[in-house]
Amino acid sequence: MSKLDYKKDFKELYLPKTTPSIVDVPAMTFAIIDGQGDPNGEDFALATEALYSFSYKVKMSYKSKDVPEGYYDYTVFPLEGVWDLVDKSKPITDKSNFAYSIMIRQPDFLTEELFKRFVNEAKNKKTNAYLDKIRYATITEGLCCQILHIGSYDDEPASFEKMEQFCRDNGYERICLKHREIYLSDPRKTEADKLKTVLRFNVRKIH
């Protein structure tokens, strides 16, 4: 079997156009860490590191003595974040008020039992308290509006406005203030104006 590459095999979900579109997102399993506060802080960095440590343990398990049943080669999925506000009365510019669940999608062969195994293996290799905070869950987003945002994270409001207008023009309405971001670029290696981020929020058809 050829290597599963999310950019090719799930192109609709990970490489949308730079204009808004509607997509029905199926159930997927994730390794998730919940938190709150400024994403530029150390807690967020450690949580991200823990998710990648775990995800690469799963990816490289074909080299272990106990290869998971049904293992297939794949590209590790990108980091994603679901964002909300702790205090809804505060402005979205107050990053200390952010509530988030950051996550990395996992391959279909990962079971609850294997999840526990790989958390323990990641803990044996590197000390990171956030490895104990990882949870395993299946999420079905369902009907969403999405867009590929190119540029700084601080410029996302303009893309969200395009999405909102698209929904109004096409008979959809946003049903939740939470939104999802999928980080296709490494901000440590990419200039801010070239960052690629999928933005997505839940909608329903109203007419």
Secondary structure, DSSP 8 states (H G I E B T S, - for coil): ---B-HHHHTHHHHS--SS-EEEEEEEEEEEEEEEES-TTSHHHHHHHHHHHHHHHHHHGGGGSSS--TT---B----EEEEEEESSTTS-TT-GGGEEEEEEEE--TT--HHHHHHHHHHHHHHS--GGGGG-EEEEEEEEEEEEEEEES-GGGHHHHHHHHHHHHHHTTEEE--S-EEEEE-S-TTTS-GGG-EEEEEEEEEE--
